[in-house]
């Protein structure tokens, strides 16, 4: 079974605020999983994706 991370854990692991993660999800149309109650949860792959996005942004790349 894959490891699931909460929004708070994702924020700690990526160093990115939760509202920025949600923005990236929407802008890049990322398929983020949700629990039965509708809460987001992130996989290790999602965390790596966010870390890659952050690195590219720091290098000056735009989302689009």
PAKOL-468533 format. One record per atom (N, C-alpha, C): residue number from 1; x, y, z; chain; residue in three letters; atom name. Coordinates in Angstrom, 1 decimal, always signed. Example, Ala and Ser with C-alpha at 12.3 -4.5 7.8 and 13.67 -1.06 7.14 Angstrom:
BEGIN
resi_east_north_up_chain_resn_name
1_+13.2_-5.7_+7.8_A_ALA_N
1_+12.3_-4.5_+7.8_A_ALA_CA
1_+13.2_-3.3_+7.8_A_ALA_C
2_+12.8_-2.2_+7.1_A_SER_N
2_+13.7_-1.1_+7.1_A_SER_CA
2_+12.9_+0.0_+7.9_A_SER_C
END
This chain:
BEGIN
resi_east_north_up_chain_resn_name
1_+0.8_-1.2_+0.0_A_UNK_N
1_+0.0_+0.0_+0.0_A_UNK_CA
1_+0.9_+1.2_+0.0_A_UNK_C
2_+0.5_+2.2_-0.8_A_UNK_N
2_+1.3_+3.4_-0.9_A_UNK_CA
2_+1.1_+4.3_+0.3_A_UNK_C
3_+2.2_+5.1_+0.6_A_UNK_N
3_+2.2_+6.0_+1.7_A_UNK_CA
3_+1.3_+7.2_+1.3_A_UNK_C
4_+0.5_+7.7_+2.2_A_UNK_N
4_-0.3_+8.9_+2.0_A_UNK_CA
4_+0.1_+10.0_+2.9_A_UNK_C
5_+0.2_+11.2_+2.4_A_UNK_N
5_+0.6_+12.3_+3.2_A_UNK_CA
5_-0.5_+13.3_+3.3_A_UNK_C
6_-0.7_+14.0_+4.4_A_UNK_N
6_-1.7_+15.0_+4.6_A_UNK_CA
6_-1.2_+16.3_+3.9_A_UNK_C
7_-2.0_+17.3_+3.8_A_UNK_N
7_-1.6_+18.6_+3.3_A_UNK_CA
7_-0.5_+19.2_+4.2_A_UNK_C
8_-0.7_+19.1_+5.5_A_UNK_N
8_+0.3_+19.6_+6.5_A_UNK_CA
8_+1.7_+18.9_+6.2_A_UNK_C
9_+1.7_+17.6_+6.0_A_UNK_N
9_+2.9_+16.9_+5.8_A_UNK_CA
9_+3.6_+17.3_+4.5_A_UNK_C
10_+2.7_+17.5_+3.5_A_UNK_N
10_+3.2_+17.9_+2.1_A_UNK_CA
10_+3.9_+19.3_+2.2_A_UNK_C
11_+3.2_+20.2_+3.0_A_UNK_N
11_+3.8_+21.5_+3.2_A_UNK_CA
11_+5.2_+21.4_+3.9_A_UNK_C
12_+5.3_+20.6_+4.9_A_UNK_N
12_+6.6_+20.4_+5.6_A_UNK_CA
12_+7.6_+19.8_+4.7_A_UNK_C
13_+7.2_+18.9_+3.9_A_UNK_N
13_+8.2_+18.2_+3.0_A_UNK_CA
13_+8.7_+19.0_+1.8_A_UNK_C
14_+7.8_+19.9_+1.3_A_UNK_N
14_+8.1_+20.7_+0.2_A_UNK_CA
14_+8.6_+22.1_+0.5_A_UNK_C
15_+8.2_+22.6_+1.7_A_UNK_N
15_+8.5_+24.0_+2.0_A_UNK_CA
15_+7.6_+25.0_+1.2_A_UNK_C
16_+6.5_+24.5_+0.8_A_UNK_N
16_+5.6_+25.3_+0.0_A_UNK_CA
16_+4.3_+25.4_+0.8_A_UNK_C
17_+3.7_+26.6_+0.8_A_UNK_N
17_+2.4_+26.9_+1.5_A_UNK_CA
17_+1.3_+26.0_+0.9_A_UNK_C
18_+0.3_+25.7_+1.7_A_UNK_N
18_-0.8_+24.9_+1.2_A_UNK_CA
18_-1.6_+25.6_+0.1_A_UNK_C
19_-1.8_+26.9_+0.2_A_UNK_N
19_-2.5_+27.5_-0.9_A_UNK_CA
19_-1.7_+27.5_-2.2_A_UNK_C
20_-0.4_+27.5_-2.2_A_UNK_N
20_+0.4_+27.3_-3.4_A_UNK_CA
20_+0.3_+25.9_-4.0_A_UNK_C
21_+0.2_+24.9_-3.1_A_UNK_N
21_+0.0_+23.6_-3.6_A_UNK_CA
21_-1.3_+23.5_-4.3_A_UNK_C
22_-2.4_+24.0_-3.7_A_UNK_N
22_-3.7_+24.0_-4.4_A_UNK_CA
22_-3.7_+24.7_-5.7_A_UNK_C
23_-3.0_+25.9_-5.7_A_UNK_N
23_-2.9_+26.7_-6.9_A_UNK_CA
23_-2.2_+25.8_-8.0_A_UNK_C
24_-1.1_+25.2_-7.7_A_UNK_N
24_-0.4_+24.4_-8.7_A_UNK_CA
24_-1.3_+23.2_-9.2_A_UNK_C
25_-2.0_+22.6_-8.2_A_UNK_N
25_-2.9_+21.5_-8.6_A_UNK_CA
25_-3.9_+22.0_-9.7_A_UNK_C
26_-4.5_+23.2_-9.5_A_UNK_N
26_-5.5_+23.7_-10.4_A_UNK_CA
26_-4.8_+24.1_-11.7_A_UNK_C
27_-3.8_+24.9_-11.7_A_UNK_N
27_-3.1_+25.4_-12.9_A_UNK_CA
27_-2.6_+24.3_-13.7_A_UNK_C
28_-2.0_+23.3_-13.1_A_UNK_N
28_-1.3_+22.3_-13.9_A_UNK_CA
28_-2.2_+21.0_-14.1_A_UNK_C
29_-3.5_+21.2_-13.6_A_UNK_N
29_-4.4_+20.1_-13.7_A_UNK_CA
29_-3.9_+18.7_-13.2_A_UNK_C
30_-3.3_+18.8_-12.0_A_UNK_N
30_-2.7_+17.6_-11.3_A_UNK_CA
30_-3.9_+16.8_-10.7_A_UNK_C
31_-3.8_+15.5_-10.9_A_UNK_N
31_-4.8_+14.6_-10.4_A_UNK_CA
31_-4.4_+14.2_-9.0_A_UNK_C
32_-4.9_+14.9_-8.0_A_UNK_N
32_-4.6_+14.7_-6.6_A_UNK_CA
32_-5.7_+13.9_-6.0_A_UNK_C
33_-5.4_+12.8_-5.3_A_UNK_N
33_-6.4_+11.9_-4.7_A_UNK_CA
33_-7.0_+12.5_-3.5_A_UNK_C
34_-8.2_+12.0_-3.2_A_UNK_N
34_-8.9_+12.5_-2.0_A_UNK_CA
34_-9.4_+11.3_-1.2_A_UNK_C
35_-9.6_+11.6_+0.1_A_UNK_N
35_-10.2_+10.5_+0.9_A_UNK_CA
35_-11.7_+10.4_+0.7_A_UNK_C
36_-12.4_+9.5_+1.3_A_UNK_N
36_-13.8_+9.4_+1.2_A_UNK_CA
36_-14.5_+10.6_+1.6_A_UNK_C
37_-13.9_+11.4_+2.5_A_UNK_N
37_-14.6_+12.6_+3.0_A_UNK_CA
37_-14.2_+13.8_+2.2_A_UNK_C
38_-13.4_+13.6_+1.1_A_UNK_N
38_-13.0_+14.7_+0.2_A_UNK_CA
38_-11.8_+15.5_+0.6_A_UNK_C
39_-11.0_+15.0_+1.6_A_UNK_N
39_-9.8_+15.6_+2.0_A_UNK_CA
39_-8.7_+15.2_+1.0_A_UNK_C
40_-7.8_+16.1_+0.7_A_UNK_N
40_-6.7_+15.8_-0.2_A_UNK_CA
40_-5.7_+14.9_+0.5_A_UNK_C
41_-5.1_+14.0_-0.2_A_UNK_N
41_-3.9_+13.3_+0.3_A_UNK_CA
41_-2.9_+13.2_-0.8_A_UNK_C
42_-1.6_+13.1_-0.5_A_UNK_N
42_-0.6_+13.1_-1.5_A_UNK_CA
42_+0.2_+11.9_-1.4_A_UNK_C
43_+0.7_+11.4_-2.5_A_UNK_N
43_+1.6_+10.2_-2.6_A_UNK_CA
43_+3.0_+10.7_-2.7_A_UNK_C
44_+4.0_+9.8_-2.6_A_UNK_N
44_+5.4_+10.2_-2.7_A_UNK_CA
44_+5.6_+10.8_-4.1_A_UNK_C
45_+4.9_+10.3_-5.1_A_UNK_N
45_+5.1_+10.8_-6.5_A_UNK_CA
45_+4.6_+12.3_-6.5_A_UNK_C
46_+3.5_+12.6_-5.8_A_UNK_N
46_+2.9_+13.9_-5.8_A_UNK_CA
46_+3.9_+14.9_-5.1_A_UNK_C
47_+4.6_+14.4_-4.0_A_UNK_N
47_+5.5_+15.2_-3.3_A_UNK_CA
47_+6.7_+15.5_-4.2_A_UNK_C
48_+7.2_+14.5_-5.0_A_UNK_N
48_+8.3_+14.7_-5.9_A_UNK_CA
48_+7.9_+15.7_-7.0_A_UNK_C
49_+6.7_+15.6_-7.5_A_UNK_N
49_+6.2_+16.5_-8.5_A_UNK_CA
49_+6.3_+18.0_-8.0_A_UNK_C
50_+5.8_+18.2_-6.7_A_UNK_N
50_+5.8_+19.5_-6.1_A_UNK_CA
50_+7.2_+20.0_-5.9_A_UNK_C
51_+8.1_+19.1_-5.5_A_UNK_N
51_+9.5_+19.5_-5.3_A_UNK_CA
51_+10.1_+19.9_-6.7_A_UNK_C
52_+9.8_+19.2_-7.7_A_UNK_N
52_+10.3_+19.6_-9.1_A_UNK_CA
52_+9.7_+20.9_-9.5_A_UNK_C
53_+8.5_+21.1_-9.3_A_UNK_N
53_+7.8_+22.4_-9.7_A_UNK_CA
53_+8.5_+23.5_-8.9_A_UNK_C
54_+8.7_+23.3_-7.6_A_UNK_N
54_+9.4_+24.4_-6.8_A_UNK_CA
54_+10.8_+24.7_-7.4_A_UNK_C
55_+11.5_+23.7_-7.7_A_UNK_N
55_+12.9_+23.9_-8.2_A_UNK_CA
55_+12.9_+24.6_-9.5_A_UNK_C
56_+11.9_+24.3_-10.4_A_UNK_N
56_+11.8_+25.0_-11.7_A_UNK_CA
56_+11.4_+26.4_-11.5_A_UNK_C
57_+10.5_+26.7_-10.6_A_UNK_N
57_+10.1_+28.0_-10.3_A_UNK_CA
57_+11.3_+28.9_-9.8_A_UNK_C
58_+12.1_+28.2_-8.9_A_UNK_N
58_+13.2_+28.9_-8.3_A_UNK_CA
58_+14.2_+29.3_-9.4_A_UNK_C
59_+14.3_+28.5_-10.5_A_UNK_N
59_+15.2_+28.7_-11.6_A_UNK_CA
59_+14.6_+29.8_-12.6_A_UNK_C
60_+13.3_+30.2_-12.3_A_UNK_N
60_+12.7_+31.3_-13.2_A_UNK_CA
60_+11.7_+30.8_-14.2_A_UNK_C
61_+11.4_+29.5_-14.2_A_UNK_N
61_+10.4_+29.0_-15.1_A_UNK_CA
61_+9.0_+29.4_-14.7_A_UNK_C
62_+8.1_+29.6_-15.6_A_UNK_N
62_+6.7_+29.9_-15.4_A_UNK_CA
62_+5.9_+28.6_-15.4_A_UNK_C
63_+4.7_+28.6_-14.8_A_UNK_N
63_+3.9_+27.4_-14.8_A_UNK_CA
63_+3.4_+27.1_-16.2_A_UNK_C
64_+3.1_+28.1_-17.0_A_UNK_N
64_+2.5_+27.8_-18.3_A_UNK_CA
64_+3.6_+27.6_-19.2_A_UNK_C
END
